[in-house]
Structure formats: structure tokens, C-alpha cells
Amino acid sequence: MRIAVDAMGGDNAPDEIISGAMESISLLNEDDELILVGPEAVIKPRLSSLKSCKGVISVVDAPEIIGMDESPIESLRKKVKSSIAVMAKLAKSGHTDA
């Protein structure tokens, strides 16, 4: 199963999201893949500083950030490289299962 996670979605992102992803991957099967979606330049250094784990974690670059003060609908239309927009495209194209 390929599971996409919005690394920038939520409080204390991306640190808490990445930590949670690292902890949860041990609960998955070895052939499962956890896909972190967000700015690669932000995510990759944080992954390398954490302990490695079994399973596969990959990163899909989504460099645009939607601010808390921005309209969600307007941002989805204008920021096509935001993590939420990229995740929707991955799901639509069949590149993720969840």
C-alpha cells in the first residue's frame, strides 16, 4: 500500500508529522510505502537526522506553502505545487492508495 502524508499539514509541521511518520511505518508491512509530500528541501534534512526504520519512506516535492491566512479554495487553484494539491494529483493518477 502507498500512503501519502501531507508533511506540512497540521500544528508543528513538518517536525511532528515526520516524527509520527517515522514511528508509524514500523506498523506497516515491509512492502508498504509512506510518501511524505511537502518541500523536499525542508523534509529530507529532517529525515536524515532521525533514526532509520524498516519500510520505505519517500518524498514528493511540493515547494509551495499555503499560509494560515490564505483562502483554501483560492490557494488550491493558484498554488498547484502545494502539498495538498500535489497529494490530490497523486491520488487521482493512482500513484497512492491512501
N, C-alpha and C positions, 0 to 999 in steps of 0.2 A: 504494500500500500504506500502511496506517495501522499504525504500530508504537508500542506503548505501552512506556514505560520507567519503572520504579519509581525515582523520584528519591531516595528515602530508603533504598533497599536497598543495603547494602554499606558497606565501610570508607570513611571520609572523605566520606560522603554529607552533603549533596547536592552539594558543590562538585565532586568528581571525576566524579560521574555527569553533571552538567550540562556540564562541560568535555568529557567524552567524547561526549556527545550533539551538542554543537556541532561537534566535529571530524568525527564520523561522518556527519552529514547531508550533507556535501559528496559523499559516496559514493552517495547515493540519487538517484533520479530527481526531477525538479522537481515532479512531481505526487504524490510521496510525502509523508506527514506523520509527524512524530515527535511523540508525545504524552508529555509528562512528567507523571507522576502523583505528587502529594505536596502538601504545604501551599503553596498559591498565594502566601501572604504571604512565604514563605521563597524560593520558586523565582523569582518574577518579578523581584525586585531583582537577583538574580544573573545572570539572562538579559540584563538591560539593561546590565550592566557588561561583558559580553563582546562581542567583535566580531560583527557581524551576518553571516549566511551565506545562501546560496541555500537554497531549500526552505522548508517550513513547520514551525515548531515551535509547538505549542500546549500549554497547561497545563490539566490537570483537577485541581480542588481536592480534596484528601484530607487534611483537617486533623488527623486522629488519628494518633498515633505509637505504634508497638509497640516497647516497650523491650527491650533485650537480655536482661533478666532475666524477661521475661514468657513464659508458655506460648503457643506459636504457635497451637495449636488454640483455646484459650480466647480469645485475642486476636482471632482471626478471627470468632468468634461474637459477641464483645462490642463490638469496635471496627469497626463496619461502614463507617466513613468513613476507615479506614486505607488507605494506598496499595495494599497487596496485595489487600485486599477490593474496593476500587474497580476495580482492574485486572481482577479476575476478573469483575466485573459487566459491564465494558466488553466483554470478550471474549465472554461468554455472550450479550449482547444484539446482537453483531455490529458494534459500534462500532469494533473494532480487528481487524486481520488477523493480527497477531503481537504 
